[in-house]
Amino acid sequence: MFSAEVGLIISVIAGLLLALVIFGIFARNKWGINTGTVVCPGCKTAQPAFRKPASLKQALWGGYTCPTCHRELDKWGREVSV
């Protein structure tokens, strides 16, 4: 089926993607995964665990639109400038 070279290439790519996600968790960038609760910095409203993305950017990279004050937040709860 697969040759050893193809398996090695797939393993290297998977390792690099995993490294990006792990780095993103600590650097709090768009590659990371946030499992914590997000609170709006303006009105202190906790965002719902199950979100409805308001844009393609939110669908791809995560983020919220606060239902109370309508601020756009990233997945870490930081306000996004428009």
N, C-alpha and C positions, 0 to 999 in steps of 0.2 A: 504494500500500500504506500506508506510514506517512507521516504528515504531518511536516513539519519540527519542529513543537512536540513531538510524541511522541518523536522521535529525540533532541531536546535534553533532554527530561526523563529518558529512559533513560540518556543519557550523564552527566548530572549525578548521578544515583543511583549509577551504576557508579563514578564518580570519588570520591564520598563514601565508598563501601564500601572502595575501594582505599586511601583516606587513613586510614580506621579501621584497616585491617590493617597499614599501614606504621607508623602511630603505635603500634599494639599491639606490634610487634616491638621498638621502642626502649623503650617504657614497661613491657614485659613484663606486659601485662594479658591478659585472656581473648580479645581480638580478634587478638592476634599469632600468628605461626606460628613454632614452635621446630623447627629442623632439626638441632639439636645433640643430643648424648648427655645423658641425664638420669641423675644419680647420686643415690641416696637419701642425705639428709643424716645419717641416723641410723646406718645400717650400712655405708654407702659401696658398696652394690651397684649396679652399672650396670643400668639398666632395659632391657628388650628393645626393639628398634627397632619391632617389630610388637606392639602392645599389644592386650589384651583388656579392654575397659572393664568395670568392676565396677558402674557405675551409669549412669543416664541423663545425669547431669551430666558424667561422664567421657566419655561417647559424644559429647555435643554440644560440649564445650569443651576436651577433651583432659585428660590426667591419667593417673596410674598408681596401682596399689596394689602396694607393694613385696612381692615373693614371699618375701623373707627375714623381714622384721620387721613386715609388714602395715601399714605407715604409708600413709596416703593422701597422694599428692603431686599438685600441679598440673602443667601441661605444662612448667613451667620448673624443676621439681625442688624446689619449696618445699613444706614440709609444710602440709597443709590441716587446720585445726582443725574438729573434728566438732561 
